[in-house]
């Protein structure tokens, strides 16, 4: 699949790839799935692969991690069969700095990393996974070189609302997991304080429910960025748009609220509020 092609997911459980003019290149029939496909050049050959989970019985195993080549054929010796919840998060990153990408995905009790040739690299099992109310990964995985050590870290939170950082070897970073009262948004990464390291941004509540809705911004060591957390009217559960809105060389966070769009400076102060208006032509 070239960069001029666009894969989409439709309601008939068919992956379709179109060119930039809207012409169908190929389609691939699949069983039902709960996730959007991931696009990545796994082997760094210049062609993109498509990675997606499928299952054959809603909410039950078996579940497969599938990989398609650019022409729509099965990639290598995939798929991989595993136990997993209905919605599984699949991402890719070069964990071992070998100039190709590994696949990292969540299961019903663990995070697993596999090389693109389907050999296992590592797996991390969550604590309390065998209790009656077992612990499991929740939300989407995200990868980023948070501490600028030239290797990506894997971030996620679990059903007990604890935030995890795994290093590229699958080991928990010291000081984590950290429990929050209610993480209800996806995790975003950005360099808020211009210190060359990425900060971790997410929405939810702090340890005290009376604190209300918060946006949290923490450093790699788990400490809060100066000025954070901040209280907001509403939490957007899909993560945040982050960029240099006012061209001051620093990142701002864009979120939605009860009365419109809110833009927040890197220090937690409000840059502007934009109330929605209906424009008629």
C-alpha positions in Angstrom: 0.0 0.0 0.0 1.4 3.3 -1.0 1.1 6.6 0.8 -1.4 7.6 -1.9 -3.8 4.9 -0.8 -6.3 5.2 2.0 -7.7 2.1 3.9 -11.1 2.5 5.4 -13.3 0.2 7.6 -17.0 -0.2 6.6 -20.0 -1.7 8.2 -19.8 -4.8 6.1 -16.6 -6.0 7.7 -14.5 -5.4 4.6 -11.2 -3.6 4.6 -11.1 -1.5 1.4 -8.2 0.4 0.1 -8.8 3.3 -2.3 -6.5 5.5 -4.3 -6.5 9.3 -4.0 -9.2 9.5 -6.7 -11.6 7.2 -4.8 -11.0 4.1 -7.0 -11.1 0.8 -5.1 -7.7 -0.9 -5.2 -8.6 -4.0 -3.3 -10.9 -5.3 -0.5 -10.4 -7.9 2.2 -13.3 -9.7 3.9 -12.9 -10.2 7.6 -15.0 -11.2 10.6 -16.2 -8.7 13.1 -13.8 -6.4 14.9 -13.8 -3.8 17.6 -10.8 -1.7 16.5 -9.7 0.6 13.7 -6.8 -0.8 11.7 -3.2 0.3 12.4 -1.0 1.3 9.4 2.7 0.8 9.7 5.8 0.0 7.6 6.7 -3.0 9.8 9.8 -4.1 7.9 10.9 -0.7 6.6 10.7 -1.8 3.0 8.8 1.4 1.9 5.4 -0.3 1.8 2.8 0.0 4.5 1.2 -3.0 6.3 -2.3 -3.0 7.8 -2.7 -4.5 11.3 -6.1 -5.3 12.8 -7.7 -7.7 15.3 -10.7 -9.9 14.4 -12.8 -12.4 16.4 -15.3 -15.0 15.5 -17.6 -14.8 18.6 -18.5 -11.4 20.0 -16.6 -10.8 23.3 -15.2 -14.3 23.3 -12.0 -16.0 22.1 -10.5 -16.8 19.7 -9.2 -13.5 18.7 -6.6 -13.0 16.0 -4.1 -10.2 15.3 -3.9 -10.0 11.5 -1.4 -8.3 9.2 -1.9 -7.6 5.5 0.7 -6.7 3.0 0.4 -3.7 0.6 -1.4 -5.8 -2.0 -4.0 -7.2 0.4 -2.3 -10.6 0.9 -1.6 -12.1 4.3 1.7 -10.8 5.6 4.3 -13.4 6.5 3.0 -16.2 8.8 0.4 -14.0 10.4 -2.3 -14.1 11.9 -1.6 -14.7 15.6 -4.3 -16.3 17.8 -4.6 -15.1 21.4 -7.1 -14.5 24.2 -8.2 -10.9 24.4 -11.2 -8.7 25.1 -13.4 -7.5 22.4 -11.7 -4.2 21.9 -7.9 -4.6 21.7 -5.4 -1.8 21.1 -2.6 -2.5 18.6 0.3 -0.1 18.0 3.7 -0.3 16.5 7.1 1.0 17.5 10.8 0.2 17.0 11.4 -1.1 20.5 14.9 -2.6 19.9 16.3 0.0 17.6 16.8 -2.5 14.8 15.2 -0.3 12.1 12.0 -2.2 11.9 8.8 -2.0 13.9 7.4 -4.3 16.5 3.7 -4.9 17.2 2.5 -4.1 20.7 -1.0 -5.0 21.8 -3.2 -5.6 24.8 -4.9 -8.8 25.8 -7.3 -9.6 28.6 -4.5 -9.6 31.2 -1.3 -8.5 29.6 0.6 -6.3 27.2 2.6 -8.2 24.5 5.2 -7.2 22.0 6.0 -9.3 18.9 8.6 -8.8 16.1 7.1 -8.4 12.6 8.0 -12.0 11.9 5.6 -13.1 14.7 8.2 -14.1 17.2 7.5 -12.9 20.7 9.7 -10.2 22.1 8.2 -9.8 25.6 5.0 -9.8 27.6 4.0 -8.0 30.7 1.2 -9.4 33.0 -0.9 -7.0 35.0 -1.1 -7.4 38.8 -4.4 -8.7 40.3 -5.3 -10.3 37.0 -6.4 -13.5 38.7 -8.7 -12.0 41.3 -12.5 -12.4 40.9 -12.7 -8.8 39.7 -9.6 -9.1 37.6 -7.5 -6.3 36.4 -7.1 -5.7 32.7 -5.7 -3.1 30.3 -8.2 -0.3 29.5 -8.1 2.4 26.8 -5.6 2.6 24.0 -1.9 2.0 24.1 0.4 4.9 23.2 4.2 4.7 22.4 6.7 7.6 22.7 10.2 8.3 23.8 9.1 10.0 27.0 12.5 10.4 28.7 14.5 10.9 25.5 16.7 7.8 25.9 16.3 7.0 22.2 13.9 4.1 22.9 10.1 4.3 23.1 8.1 3.7 26.2 4.6 2.1 26.2 1.9 3.9 28.2 -1.6 2.7 29.2 -4.0 2.5 32.1 -5.8 -0.4 33.6 -9.3 -1.2 34.8 -8.2 -0.1 38.3 -7.4 3.4 36.9 -3.6 3.1 37.4 -1.3 4.6 34.8 1.6 2.4 33.6 4.8 3.1 31.7 6.7 0.2 30.3 10.2 0.6 29.0 11.2 -0.9 25.6 12.1 -4.2 27.3 8.6 -4.5 28.8 9.7 -3.6 32.4 7.6 -1.2 34.5 9.4 2.2 34.9 10.3 3.0 38.5 7.6 4.9 40.4 4.8 3.4 38.3 2.0 2.4 38.2 0.3 5.5 39.7 -3.3 5.2 40.7 -5.8 8.0 39.8 -9.4 8.2 40.9 -10.9 8.0 37.5 -8.9 8.2 34.2 -11.5 8.8 31.5 -9.6 10.0 28.5 -7.0 8.5 26.2 -3.3 9.4 27.0 -1.6 12.1 25.0 2.1 13.0 24.9 3.7 16.4 24.3 6.6 18.5 25.4 4.8 21.1 27.4 7.6 22.8 29.4 10.3 22.8 26.7 12.6 20.5 28.7 13.2 18.1 25.8 11.2 15.3 27.5 7.6 14.4 26.7 4.9 15.1 29.3 1.9 12.8 29.8 -1.5 14.3 29.5 -4.8 12.7 30.3 -8.2 13.7 31.7 -10.1 12.4 34.7 -10.4 12.9 38.4 -7.7 13.0 41.1 -7.7 10.8 44.2 -10.5 12.9 45.7 -13.9 12.8 43.9 -14.8 16.2 45.2 -12.0 17.7 43.1 -14.2 17.4 40.0 -13.0 17.1 36.4 -9.2 17.5 35.9 -6.7 17.5 33.1 -3.5 16.0 34.4 0.0 16.7 33.0 2.8 14.7 34.6 6.5 14.2 34.0 8.3 10.9 33.3 9.0 10.5 37.1 5.4 10.8 38.0 5.6 14.4 39.4 3.2 17.1 38.2 4.2 19.7 35.6 4.1 23.1 37.2 0.6 24.5 37.1 -1.1 21.2 36.8 -3.6 19.5 37.2 -6.3 22.0 36.3 -10.0 21.8 36.7 -12.3 22.0 33.7 -16.0 21.7 33.0 -15.9 18.6 30.8 -13.4 15.9 30.0 -13.0 14.8 26.4 -12.4 11.0 26.5 -10.7 10.7 23.1 -7.5 12.6 24.1 -6.5 16.1 23.1 -5.3 18.1 20.2 -1.9 19.5 21.1 0.1 22.1 19.1 1.6 25.6 19.1 -1.7 27.5 18.6 -0.3 31.0 19.3 3.1 30.4 17.7 5.0 31.2 20.9 7.2 28.1 20.6 5.3 26.2 23.3 2.5 23.6 23.1 -1.1 24.4 23.9 -3.9 21.8 24.7 -7.3 22.1 22.9 -10.2 20.5 24.7 -14.0 20.8 24.6 -16.1 22.0 27.5 -19.7 22.6 28.4 -19.8 26.0 26.7 -17.4 25.4 23.7 -13.7 24.9 23.0 -11.0 25.7 25.5 -7.4 26.3 24.7 -5.0 25.8 27.6 -1.4 27.1 27.8 1.5 24.9 28.7 1.4 26.3 32.3 -2.2 25.3 32.8 -3.7 28.8 32.3 -6.4 29.4 29.8 -5.4 31.0 26.5 -8.9 31.4 25.2 -12.5 30.1 25.2 -14.4 29.7 22.0 -18.2 29.5 22.3 -20.0 27.7 19.5 -21.9 29.8 17.0 -24.2 28.8 14.2 -23.0 30.4 10.9 -25.5 30.7 8.1 -24.6 31.5 4.5 
